[in-house]
């Protein structure tokens, strides 16, 4: 692989590691919730994990891509990444809001 491709892949992996750590924190908070709220949080976490797997697959595709196919694959990865970030941010906000509300009660 070229150094440029290696650096790009490593950058993506580092981002995924960061998001994984955040997701685990949210999951720990979700485990403190009860009933329907807990189930909803866990469902959101599973959806995020499924989307993450899709991104990881695209990263694997990048590893095997030729230089000529790299730009096309990068665009797909970037689009998937943006969707995942939006989903993660939305879920994180819901987790935190619900967690704060639950602690007030």
C-alpha positions in Angstrom: 0.0 0.0 0.0 1.1 3.5 -0.6 2.0 5.7 2.4 -1.0 8.0 1.6 -3.4 5.1 1.7 -1.8 3.6 4.8 -2.1 7.0 6.6 -5.8 7.4 5.6 -6.7 3.9 6.8 -4.9 4.5 10.1 -6.7 7.8 10.5 -10.0 6.0 10.0 -9.1 3.2 12.4 -8.1 5.7 15.1 -11.5 7.5 14.7 -13.3 4.2 15.0 -11.4 3.4 18.2 -12.5 6.8 19.6 -16.1 6.2 18.7 -15.9 2.6 20.1 -14.7 4.0 23.4 -17.6 6.6 23.4 -20.1 3.9 22.5 -18.9 1.7 25.4 -19.4 4.6 27.8 -22.9 5.1 26.5 -23.6 1.4 26.7 -22.5 1.4 30.4 -24.9 4.3 31.0 -27.7 2.5 29.2 -27.2 -0.5 31.4 -28.2 1.7 34.3 -31.5 2.6 32.7 -34.6 0.5 33.1 -37.4 -1.1 31.1 -38.3 0.4 27.7 -35.6 3.1 27.9 -32.9 0.5 28.4 -34.2 -1.5 25.5 -34.3 1.5 23.2 -30.8 2.5 24.2 -29.5 -1.0 23.5 -31.3 -1.1 20.2 -29.6 2.2 19.2 -26.2 0.8 20.2 -26.7 -2.3 18.1 -27.7 -0.2 15.1 -24.5 1.9 15.6 -22.4 -1.3 15.8 -24.0 -2.6 12.6 -23.2 0.7 10.8 -19.7 0.6 12.2 -19.2 -2.9 10.7 -20.2 -1.5 7.3 -17.5 1.1 7.7 -14.9 -1.4 8.8 -15.8 -3.5 5.7 -15.2 -0.5 3.5 -11.9 0.1 5.2 -10.9 -3.5 4.4 -11.9 -2.8 0.8 -9.6 0.2 0.8 -6.7 -2.0 1.8 -7.1 -4.1 -1.2 -8.0 -1.3 -3.7 -5.7 -0.3 -6.5 -4.6 3.3 -6.5 -7.0 4.1 -9.4 -10.0 2.7 -7.4 -8.9 4.4 -4.1 -10.6 7.7 -4.7 -14.0 6.1 -5.5 -13.8 3.9 -2.4 -12.7 6.9 -0.3 -15.9 8.7 -1.3 -18.0 5.8 -0.3 -16.2 5.5 3.0 -16.6 9.2 3.7 -20.3 9.1 2.9 -20.8 6.1 5.3 -18.6 7.8 7.9 -20.8 11.0 7.8 -24.0 8.9 8.2 -22.4 7.0 11.1 -21.3 10.3 12.8 -24.8 11.7 12.5 -26.4 8.6 13.9 -23.8 8.4 16.7 -24.3 12.1 17.6 -28.1 11.7 17.6 -27.9 8.5 19.8 -25.4 10.1 22.1 -27.6 13.1 22.7 -30.6 10.9 23.4 -28.6 8.7 25.7 -27.3 11.7 27.6 -30.7 13.5 27.7 -32.4 10.3 28.9 -29.7 9.6 31.5 -30.0 13.2 32.9 -33.8 12.9 33.0 -33.6 9.5 34.7 -31.2 10.9 37.3 -33.5 13.8 38.1 -36.4 11.4 39.0 
